[in-house]
């Protein structure tokens, strides 16, 4: 992974934005390794989506959520196990019920320690936020779907199956037509492929395309991506179009027996030409590597 330097990956609750009645997002403000964080209210309970990186950030989120809840019961969920999304859950212990899908719980337990070490190597600001991390054990683990009644509002938690990770989860608020996608979608950034063979090869470009097609077809009014600006249905369509193009351009070259190194160079140049304003160019190479691997299996 590219070394991360500045600014610090710090969650700032000032400027929290209301997306619908009793539903706000703490925006990531374009800061790397800070996710968009949701706070969703009902008459008797409030659900927090994402923790921020480490117990310090999560403590900030918890204070905001507790103040927002005003005595209502707190729940916590995370869209997947990666550090900036889930490695602050310990701060919610005793204050909120932590629930995730089975595949994500397994990711957190089996891969969490390795990711903790990897992210600590990204630079001092990240390592500082990860000081004292203890990987939390979820209170509730569901298989593929869970409907959480907050009181007059039901929030749908759905495991998507393997895509960006094995344990991806999408959180939707049907009455407000709001969807939290985690890193299945980003705004203004090339899709993040955590393709690190032989250590981690769970990401699947093929499955990701299937998942993002379903999400785009659902047509939510508001989409809160893992990182980047809040958007609408066009955001999901843009991610779908990019992933399909990445697959097609990679596979047509793979069919010609071109070397993977040459494929990476040509596809990277094409994607940057198509989206010169997008961040995260280093993830193009990872995406090509993943799709080259999947091409052999098709």
C-alpha positions as CSV (number, residue, x, y, z in Angstrom):
1,X,0.0,0.0,0.0
2,X,1.1,3.6,-0.6
3,X,2.6,5.2,2.5
4,X,0.2,7.6,4.1
5,X,1.6,10.9,5.5
6,X,-0.7,13.9,5.9
7,X,-3.2,14.9,7.1
8,X,-4.0,12.8,10.1
9,X,-6.9,10.4,9.6
10,X,-9.0,12.2,12.2
11,X,-12.8,12.1,12.3
12,X,-14.3,15.6,12.8
13,X,-17.9,15.8,13.8
14,X,-18.3,19.4,13.0
15,X,-20.3,19.9,9.8
16,X,-22.3,16.7,10.2
17,X,-24.9,16.8,7.4
18,X,-28.5,15.8,7.6
19,X,-29.6,13.5,4.8
20,X,-33.1,12.9,5.9
21,X,-35.3,13.2,9.0
22,X,-33.3,11.9,12.0
23,X,-30.5,10.7,9.8
24,X,-27.1,12.4,9.5
25,X,-23.7,11.7,8.1
26,X,-20.3,12.7,9.5
27,X,-18.5,13.4,6.2
28,X,-14.9,12.4,5.6
29,X,-14.1,15.8,4.2
30,X,-11.9,14.2,1.5
31,X,-9.4,13.0,4.1
32,X,-7.7,9.7,3.3
33,X,-8.5,6.8,5.6
34,X,-11.5,8.6,7.1
35,X,-14.8,7.1,6.2
36,X,-18.2,8.6,5.9
37,X,-20.0,7.8,9.1
38,X,-23.8,7.4,9.5
39,X,-26.0,8.1,12.5
40,X,-29.6,6.8,11.9
41,X,-32.4,7.5,14.4
42,X,-35.7,5.9,15.3
43,X,-38.1,6.6,18.2
44,X,-36.2,4.4,20.6
45,X,-32.8,3.5,19.1
46,X,-30.0,5.0,17.0
47,X,-27.7,3.1,14.7
48,X,-24.1,4.2,14.0
49,X,-22.5,3.1,10.8
50,X,-18.6,2.9,10.9
51,X,-16.3,3.8,13.8
52,X,-13.4,5.7,12.3
53,X,-9.8,4.4,12.7
54,X,-8.9,3.4,16.2
55,X,-10.4,4.0,19.7
56,X,-9.7,7.8,19.7
57,X,-11.7,8.5,16.6
58,X,-14.4,6.0,17.7
59,X,-14.6,7.8,21.0
60,X,-15.3,11.0,19.1
61,X,-18.0,9.3,17.1
62,X,-19.5,7.7,20.2
63,X,-19.8,11.0,22.0
64,X,-21.5,12.6,19.0
65,X,-23.9,9.6,18.7
66,X,-24.7,9.6,22.4
67,X,-25.5,13.3,22.3
68,X,-27.6,12.8,19.2
69,X,-29.4,9.9,20.6
70,X,-30.5,11.8,23.7
71,X,-31.0,8.6,25.8
72,X,-32.1,6.3,23.0
73,X,-30.5,2.9,22.7
74,X,-27.3,2.7,20.6
75,X,-26.4,0.2,18.0
76,X,-23.2,0.0,16.0
77,X,-22.5,-1.7,12.6
78,X,-19.6,-1.5,10.1
79,X,-19.7,-2.0,6.4
80,X,-16.6,-4.2,6.4
81,X,-13.6,-5.1,8.7
82,X,-11.0,-2.7,7.3
83,X,-9.3,-0.5,9.9
84,X,-10.8,2.9,9.2
85,X,-14.3,1.4,9.2
86,X,-14.2,-1.1,12.1
87,X,-11.0,-0.8,14.2
88,X,-12.6,1.5,16.8
89,X,-15.5,-0.8,17.8
90,X,-13.9,-1.4,21.2
91,X,-14.9,2.2,22.2
92,X,-18.6,1.3,21.9
93,X,-18.3,-1.7,24.3
94,X,-20.9,-1.4,27.0
95,X,-22.5,1.6,25.3
96,X,-23.9,0.0,22.1
97,X,-24.8,-3.3,20.6
98,X,-22.3,-4.2,17.9
99,X,-23.8,-6.3,15.0
100,X,-22.3,-7.5,11.7
101,X,-22.8,-10.3,9.2
102,X,-21.0,-13.7,9.7
103,X,-18.4,-13.3,7.0
104,X,-17.4,-9.9,8.3
105,X,-17.1,-11.2,11.9
106,X,-14.8,-14.0,10.5
107,X,-12.7,-11.4,8.6
108,X,-12.3,-9.3,11.7
109,X,-11.2,-12.3,13.8
110,X,-8.9,-14.0,11.3
111,X,-7.5,-11.1,9.2
112,X,-7.9,-8.2,11.6
113,X,-4.5,-8.7,13.3
114,X,-2.7,-8.8,10.0
115,X,-4.4,-5.6,8.8
116,X,-3.5,-3.9,12.0
117,X,0.1,-4.6,11.5
118,X,0.0,-3.6,7.8
119,X,-1.8,-0.3,8.5
120,X,0.6,0.6,11.3
121,X,3.3,0.5,8.7
122,X,1.6,3.2,6.6
123,X,3.2,6.0,8.6
124,X,3.3,7.6,12.1
125,X,-0.1,9.4,11.8
126,X,-1.9,6.1,11.1
127,X,0.1,4.2,13.7
128,X,-0.8,6.8,16.3
129,X,-4.5,6.3,15.7
130,X,-4.2,2.6,15.9
131,X,-2.4,2.6,19.3
132,X,-4.3,0.5,21.9
133,X,-6.6,-1.2,19.3
134,X,-8.3,-4.3,20.6
135,X,-10.4,-6.1,18.0
136,X,-14.0,-6.2,19.3
137,X,-16.2,-9.2,19.2
138,X,-19.6,-8.5,17.7
139,X,-22.6,-8.9,20.1
140,X,-24.9,-10.0,17.2
141,X,-23.8,-12.0,14.1
142,X,-26.3,-12.6,11.4
143,X,-26.0,-14.7,8.2
144,X,-27.1,-12.7,5.2
145,X,-29.8,-10.2,6.3
146,X,-30.9,-8.4,9.4
147,X,-33.7,-5.9,9.8
148,X,-33.0,-3.6,12.7
149,X,-36.1,-1.8,14.2
150,X,-35.1,1.5,15.6
151,X,-38.7,2.5,16.4
152,X,-40.9,3.7,13.5
153,X,-37.9,3.1,11.2
154,X,-36.5,-0.2,10.0
155,X,-32.9,-0.3,8.8
156,X,-31.9,-3.1,6.4
157,X,-28.4,-4.7,6.9
158,X,-27.5,-6.9,4.0
159,X,-24.4,-9.0,3.4
160,X,-23.5,-8.7,-0.3
161,X,-21.1,-11.7,-0.5
162,X,-17.6,-11.5,-1.7
163,X,-16.8,-8.2,-3.5
164,X,-14.4,-5.6,-2.1
165,X,-14.0,-8.0,0.8
166,X,-15.7,-11.3,1.9
167,X,-17.8,-9.6,4.5
168,X,-19.1,-6.5,2.7
169,X,-22.4,-5.1,4.1
170,X,-24.8,-2.5,2.7
171,X,-27.0,-0.5,5.0
172,X,-30.2,1.0,3.6
173,X,-32.9,3.1,5.2
174,X,-35.9,2.5,3.0
175,X,-38.2,5.3,4.3
176,X,-35.5,7.8,3.5
177,X,-34.1,6.0,0.4
178,X,-30.5,6.3,1.7
179,X,-27.8,3.7,1.2
180,X,-24.5,3.3,2.9
181,X,-22.2,1.3,0.7
182,X,-18.8,1.2,2.4
183,X,-16.0,0.8,0.0
184,X,-18.1,-0.9,-2.6
185,X,-18.4,2.7,-3.9
186,X,-16.3,5.8,-3.7
187,X,-16.7,9.3,-5.1
188,X,-13.9,10.7,-7.3
189,X,-11.6,7.7,-6.8
190,X,-10.6,4.5,-8.5
191,X,-12.1,1.5,-6.9
192,X,-10.0,0.2,-4.0
193,X,-8.8,-3.3,-4.7
194,X,-7.2,-4.8,-1.6
195,X,-5.3,-7.4,-3.8
196,X,-2.2,-8.4,-1.9
197,X,-1.3,-11.9,-3.0
198,X,-0.5,-14.2,-1.4
199,X,-1.6,-12.6,1.9
200,X,-5.1,-11.4,0.8
201,X,-6.9,-12.3,-2.4
202,X,-10.5,-12.1,-1.2
203,X,-11.4,-9.2,-3.4
204,X,-13.3,-10.2,-6.5
205,X,-13.8,-7.9,-9.5
206,X,-16.3,-10.2,-11.1
207,X,-18.5,-10.4,-7.9
208,X,-18.1,-6.7,-7.3
209,X,-19.6,-5.9,-10.7
210,X,-22.6,-8.2,-9.9
211,X,-23.1,-6.5,-6.5
212,X,-22.8,-2.9,-7.8
213,X,-25.2,-3.7,-10.6
214,X,-27.8,-4.7,-8.0
215,X,-27.2,-1.7,-5.9
216,X,-27.5,0.7,-8.9
217,X,-30.7,-1.0,-10.0
218,X,-32.2,-0.3,-6.5
219,X,-32.0,3.4,-7.3
220,X,-31.5,5.0,-3.9
221,X,-32.1,8.7,-3.6
222,X,-29.0,9.3,-1.6
223,X,-25.7,7.2,-1.6
224,X,-23.2,7.6,1.2
225,X,-20.0,6.0,-0.2
226,X,-17.2,4.6,1.9
227,X,-15.1,7.7,1.0
228,X,-15.8,10.9,-0.9
229,X,-18.8,13.2,-1.4
230,X,-22.3,12.0,-0.8
231,X,-24.1,11.4,-4.1
232,X,-27.1,9.9,-5.8
233,X,-27.8,7.0,-8.1
234,X,-25.2,8.3,-10.7
235,X,-22.5,7.5,-8.2
236,X,-23.3,3.8,-8.3
237,X,-23.6,3.9,-12.1
238,X,-20.2,5.5,-12.4
239,X,-18.6,2.8,-10.2
240,X,-20.4,0.1,-12.3
241,X,-19.2,1.6,-15.6
242,X,-15.6,1.8,-14.3
243,X,-15.5,-1.7,-13.1
244,X,-17.0,-3.1,-16.3
245,X,-14.5,-1.1,-18.4
246,X,-11.6,-2.2,-16.2
247,X,-12.7,-5.8,-16.7
248,X,-13.2,-5.5,-20.4
249,X,-10.0,-3.8,-21.2
250,X,-8.0,-6.2,-19.0
251,X,-9.6,-9.3,-20.4
252,X,-9.3,-8.3,-24.0
253,X,-5.6,-7.9,-23.5
254,X,-5.4,-11.1,-21.5
255,X,-7.0,-13.0,-24.4
256,X,-4.2,-11.8,-26.6
257,X,-1.6,-13.4,-24.3
258,X,-0.1,-10.0,-23.5
259,X,2.1,-10.0,-20.4
260,X,0.5,-8.8,-17.2
261,X,3.1,-6.0,-16.9
262,X,2.1,-4.7,-20.3
263,X,-1.6,-5.1,-19.5
264,X,-1.2,-3.0,-16.3
265,X,0.7,-0.3,-18.2
266,X,-1.9,0.0,-21.0
267,X,-5.0,-0.3,-18.8
268,X,-3.6,2.2,-16.3
269,X,-3.0,4.8,-19.0
270,X,-6.5,4.3,-20.4
271,X,-8.2,4.6,-17.1
272,X,-6.3,7.8,-16.2
273,X,-7.1,9.3,-19.6
274,X,-10.8,8.5,-18.9
275,X,-10.8,9.8,-15.4
276,X,-7.8,12.2,-15.0
277,X,-9.4,13.9,-12.0
278,X,-9.9,10.7,-9.9
279,X,-7.6,9.9,-6.9
280,X,-6.2,6.5,-6.0
281,X,-4.4,5.7,-9.2
282,X,-2.3,3.0,-7.4
283,X,-5.5,0.9,-7.2
284,X,-5.8,0.5,-10.9
285,X,-2.8,-1.8,-11.0
286,X,-4.3,-3.9,-8.1
287,X,-7.6,-4.1,-10.0
288,X,-5.9,-5.3,-13.1
289,X,-4.0,-8.0,-11.1
290,X,-7.2,-9.2,-9.6
291,X,-9.0,-9.4,-12.9
292,X,-6.1,-11.1,-14.6
293,X,-6.3,-13.8,-11.9
294,X,-10.1,-14.1,-12.3
295,X,-9.8,-14.3,-16.1
296,X,-7.8,-17.5,-15.7
297,X,-10.6,-19.0,-13.7
298,X,-13.4,-18.1,-16.1
